[in-house]
Amino acid sequence: MAEFWTPEWMEFAFMRRALVATTALSASIAPVGAFLVLRRLSLAGEAMAHAITPGIVIAFVVAGLSVGSLLIGGLIAGIGVAALTSLLARVTILRSDASLASLYLIALAVGITILSAAGSAVPLKSFLFGSILGIDNDSMILIGAVATITLCAFVVLLRPLIVSTLDPTFFESQSKNPQLIEQMFMLLVVLNLLAAFKTLGTLMAVGLMILPATSARYWSATITGQLLIGFAFCLGSCWAGLLISFYAPETPSGPCIVLVAGVIFVISLLFAPLGLRAGLKSVAAKTRARSSENVQQSKEIQHEIP
């Protein structure tokens, strides 16, 4: 009887491992993505995903496809780009967004050049799209460790992040080192991108970080609501994507997960309380208010003309 109610996909160890890994990854990556969206740093997440590319590639060429080497290489590249971006923003006329864009493009070009020079020794498909259905013990440990570090860090950073997000001027006036929170948060971004790299690859990792967060933004106006809904969307995208790729083996799991997240985004955009309809109503109300104001001004002008 128990066997009758057991889903077919639960009989395979690789599916059970993938479900556990994506659950831990969702709990870790969802709050990071939520604050990236709230702090208007969504494109910075994309930039950092490409910025860690040369570190990962160099680590692979030197030490092979081991979790330790990829973690060290990615951390060095990510932290190096973030630190150099902050330095250039302080000592040159470029703003941080322009500095980050310039550096991540250079890093991406370096990574692709090394990847091409390494030739067939590099598993290009796995590198770009991940291999969640073939996740090993070391990768499971990495995801679990990153999730633990992220959730513990948010216990300490949640209040400062909320204050600095909602009122950065007040936060800077009350904090001795306001840049420390930004640097610690970007470190969490790099760590989660590295954890997602083994499962979703460099192209898809940032998709799971941003799409559930932007979808949740349409459903809730509170930070707590966005965090909870973002986690639910993230987890649902992972599980649904895994099931689709299981029953359609020709479909890569990483892109399928992100595609499901994209479908959730479109549904949220069309039907959520704060989605497209609310935006159109707000635009219409502003247009009516502006028209009414123009009519009132015209009447006042006509009244003043003798």
MOFENJO-V644704 format. One record per helix or strand of 3 or more residues. SS is the DSSP state (helix for helix, strand for strand). FROM is the first residue (numbers start at 0). TO is the last residue. If there is no record, write none. Layout:
SS;FROM;TO + SS;FROM;TO
//
This chain:
helix;1;4 + helix;7;10 + helix;12;37 + helix;41;50 + helix;52;62 + helix;66;90 + helix;95;120 + helix;123;128 + helix;131;133 + helix;136;165 + helix;167;173 + helix;177;216 + helix;222;246 + helix;252;270 + helix;275;303
//
